[in-house]
Amino acid sequence: MIRSIFKIALIQLGVGPNKVENLSHAQNLIRTAAQKGASIISLPECFNSPYGTQYFAKYAEKIPGESTDILSSLAKELNVFIVGGSIPEKDGEKYFNTSTVFSPAGEMVAKHRKVHLFDIDIPGKITFCESEVLHAGNNLTTFDTPYCKVGLGICYDIRFSEMAQLYAKQGCKLLLYPGAFNMTTGPAHWELLVRSRALNNQVYCAGISPARDTNASYVAWGHTTVANPWGKVIAECEHQEAVVYSDIDLNYLEEVRLQVPITLQRRHDLYSVENTQTS
């Protein structure tokens, strides 16, 4: 029987330079989340290493590898889905920012390579160029659970509304974006984007950040956030390490879709170039 309500746990992990300690700490918090009844548990972007172009090659692993083997074993032991935030992945001579998902059987059921690399330049505030080291993925990534289909993106992917729309069209009712917005874009856009993706597609949407470390070379905004299909924030935290829990109510999702029916009323024929009128 399909459960109409299930719990997710989003781990706003404090990440340091020691990979062994990062992995151990992540395991402890995953266990805590499972004990509190979470069925899907997600880590943040770059949960096993500091975030930065200078770290990607040094911390990169093949998949499967040390970090993903741990997640696989934990998912099976705890009988939960684990979304492995992301790690720097090495594949041949290329590096990717990659998220993996493990089922309660310990099987890797999804692997998402960040499609939209974080290359920005805001004069006087932040310049960052993932493409100096990383290659981009080229696939949308979904996975099925006994509760609903889930769409997966990483950080900058959340800015691209078409990606979320395609996930919704494929039947996803929950979108997860492990991400590490910074102190410039985070206050301005993080919550707004999470709420927008939820509202525009009438789905639940979550952004999962690492905790803020003001001594790091890249300082994350934090503020892990969950929004419901009405576009309302229903769970969040501040910038410190925390585990954010949220119930995902699929009956409520269907109520919203019935009350404000946009899915069936999208008239793509009205938006075609041929039908564009000018005045």
N, C-alpha and C positions, 0 to 999 in steps of 0.2 A: 504494500500500500504506500502510495506517495505521500510524504509528509508535507503539509501545507506550510508549516513553520519549522525552520531549523536555525541553528545558531552558528555564526561565524566568529572567528577570533583573529584580530589583526595585531601583529606584534611589532610595536614601535621599538625596535631593538637598538641598544647602544652598541655601536660598532667601533672597535679599536684596531690597532695595527697587528695584533697577534691573532692569526687565523685560528689556531687551536682554541684559544679562549673564546673567540667569536662563535665557533661551532658548538662549544660546550654550553655557552650561555643560551644560544638559540634552542638547543635541545631542552634545557631546563624550562624555558618559557613555553615551548610547545607542549611539554608534559602538563604544565599548569593549565594551559588552555584546554587540553583534552579532558582533564579532570573536571573542568567546569562545564563540560557538555558541548563544546564546540564540535561541529561536524566537518567544517572546512576551516583550516588554519593557514594564514598567510604571513610570510616574512616580508621585509622591505627590500627595496633595490640594494644590490651589493651588500648582502647581509654577512658575508664571510670576509670582507675586505674593506678598507677605506675606499671612498669614492674619489676617483681622480685619474686623469690620463696617465699620470706617473706610476699608478699602482696596477693598472689593468694587466699588463704582461707579467708582472712579478707574481701576482696572486692567481693568475689564470689556471684553470684545470680543464682536462678533457671531461667529457660527459659520456658515459658514467665516470665518476671519479670520487675522490674523498668526500666532498660535501654532499653530492647527490646520493652516494651510498648511505650516508647517515640518514638523510631524509627518507629514503626508501625503507630502511629498517624501522624508523620511527613510525611511519604511516601504517605499516603492517602491525607493529606492536600495539599501537594505540587505537587502531581501527578507525582512522580518520583520513580525510584528504588533506594533503599538505602542499601548499603553493610555495615553492622555494624562492620567493622574492625574485632575486636575480643574483648571478655570480658572473665574473669574467670567465668566459669560455675560450679555450684554445682548440681550434680545429685545423690541423695542418699548420700552415704559416699564418692563419688568420685568427683574429680575436673578435668575439661577439659579447654583447651584454644579454645574458640568457636566463630565462625563467623555466623551471621544470615543475611538473605537477605529478604527485604520486597518489595512487588510490589506496584504499584500505587493504588491498592485497599486496601493497608494496610495489606495484607496477607503475612505470612512468607512462602516464596517459596523455601528457602534453609537453611540448617543448617550444617555447616562444623566444625567438631572437628579436630584440628590439628593432622595430621597423624604422622608426624616425629617430635618427641620432640627434643628440643634444648639441647643436652648433649654434651658439648665440653670441652676440656682441652688443652689450648695452654700455655705451661709453661712460666711464667713471664709476661703473657699478660692478659688472661682471662680464668676463669673456671666457667662454669655455667651448672646446671643440672636440667632441668625442671621436669624430671621424679622423683625427690625427692618429688614432690607434685602432679603433673599432671598425668593423664592417657591419653593414645593416642587414637585418633579416628581410625576407620578402614574402612572408606568409601571415595570414590571419590565424589565430589559434583559439580553439574552443575545446572544452572537455565536458563530458556528460557525467552527472552525478545522479543518485536516486531521487534528488530533490528538484533539480533543474539543470539546464545547460548553462555553462559559465563561459564568458568571453574574457580573454586575457591580453593585457597590454603592459608596457613598461614606460613609466614616467612620461617622456615627451610624446609618446603615442596618444596620451589623453587629449592633446590639443587638436587632434584630427577627428572632427565630428563624423566624417564619412566612415571611419573605422568602426565607431560605436554603432552607427546606423546599420552597417552590414552585420554586426554581431546580433543586433536586435532582430533584423530580418531573418537571420538563421535560427531564431528561437531562443536566444540567450535572455535570461531574466536577471542575471547578476553579472556585473562587469567588475573585474579586479585590476587595479593599476598599481603595482609596487612602484614607488617613485621616490625621488629625492630632490624636490624643489628647493631652491635656495632662498636666501634672505632678501633677495630682490623680487623674484617672481612669485615666491610663496605667499607673502602677505597679499599680493595683488590678485593672484589667479588661482591658487590651489583649490580653495573651497568652491569658488565660482565654477571651475571646470568640473569638479566632482558633481555638483548640483546640476549643472547644465546637461551633462551626459545622462544623468538619471532622469531629469525632467523631459528632455527632448525625445527620449526613447522609452519612457515609462517602464524603467527597470530600476533595480537597486544598483548603486555604484559605490565603490570604495577606493580610496587612495591610501596606500600604506607606506609610510615614511620611516626612515631610521630616526632615532632620537638625535637631538641637536648636540653637537660637540663644538664648542666655540674655539677649541684649540686645534681643530682639524683644518686642513688646507681648503676644504670645501665644507661650508657650514650649512647643514640641512635645516629647513624650516620646521620640520616635524608636523604636528597637527593632523595625524591620521584621522580620516573622516569617512563616514558612511552617510549616503543620502538615499532617500526612498523615492518611489516613482512619482511622488507629488513634488519632488525637488526640495524636500525638507531634510535638514541634517538631523539624523536620529541618533548618532553616536560620534564622539570625537574626543580627543585629548589635547593637551598642550604640547610643549616641546620636549618634555622629559620622557625617559623610557617608560613605557606603559603597554598594557594589553587592552585593546578596545574590543568589546563584545557587542554584537548586535543580532537581534532576531530578524530573519528574512521571512516575511509573511507573504506567501504567494497568493493567498486569497485577497489580501489587500491590493496587491498588484493588479489582479483581475478587476477588482472594484474600480480602481482608478481608470483602467482602460475602458470600462463600460461607461463611467461618468463623463470622461473626456475622450471620446473615440477619435483618435488621430490615425491609428495604424491603417484602418480600412478606408479612410478618407483621403489618403495621400494621392493626389492626382498628378502623377508624373507627366501625363500628356499636356497638362497646363503649363509646364515649365520648359517645354521644348523650345529650341531656338526658332523653329518655324512659326510658333504661335506667339512669339514675342511682339508686343505692339509698342510703338513709341508715340509720344504726343508732342 
